[in-house]
Amino acid sequence: MKTTSFELNITDKQLGCRIVHLSDLHKKKFGKENFKLIKHIKKLAPDIIMITGDMISRSTTNLDELKNLITNLSRISPVYYSLGNHEKDLELINRSLYEELIGFLNQNCDLLDNRICTITFKDTVINICGLTIPQDCYKKNGSYRDLRQLEKQDIEKLIPDAEKQDINIMLAHNPIFFDAYAQHGLADIILSGHVHGGCVRLPFLGAVLSPERTFFPKYSSGMYSSENSKMIVSCGLGKFRLFNPSEIVLITLN
């Protein structure tokens, strides 16, 4: 497990706000009850923890591991959670478990399901927006062909209007729609995951395969810029991976 750090200057204020970004744990565990993962995050001393989905898998039948993780993370700092495609798949596969998941998240962290939360950190106002991407953007009729493309106007319909604050952060599970996020114009920073760093990473070539079975995905790991927005994509924590260690992202807003 590695920590990848980024320092961003969004305002002229000396914030020193430390954000830990987690994504795509799926069924992986780091020690009993994820003790090693929790300990690692605690050492990073985050002011905020942001999660961009797929912390379970669609085949999950028990939420105990996730509940324990979120409970312990919430003791470290406030947790903001947006949904990935596996959480939303669970809604169709096991509705009662999905409702249990949503109920737990609403009670134990800030669930941002097409919702914006406004917080203040050292007199600086921050909008945190969680975008839940429609399922037919990931898979349609059991196929990865002819998937729906997310456009700026789709985002405008999904999330409420918000005033531009000092800092605006969007949690959006799938990085493929970066152009639409940037054109939407709300977010200074977009946090994403989903691609698992391409599962396999090769020297000079980078990510090899996306979950949609696309070779050499454009956005797979690290930071990208477009318009006035920056997107940071986590390689995630779980799933099969080769030359691509599990990753925690640490962002410092200076």
Secondary structure, 3 states (H helix, E strand, C coil): CEEEEEEECCCCCCCCEEEEEECCCCCCCCCHHHHHHHHHHHHHCCCEEEECCCCCCCCCCCCHHHHHHHHHHHHHCCEEECCCHHHHHHHHHCHHHHHHHHHHHHHHCEECCCEEEEEEECCEEEEEEEECCCHHHCCECCECCCCCCCCHHHHHHHCCCCCCCCEEEEEECCHHHHHHHHHHCCCCEEEECCCHHHCEEECCCEECECCCCCECCCCCCEEEEECCEEEEECCCCCCCCECCCCEEEEEEEC
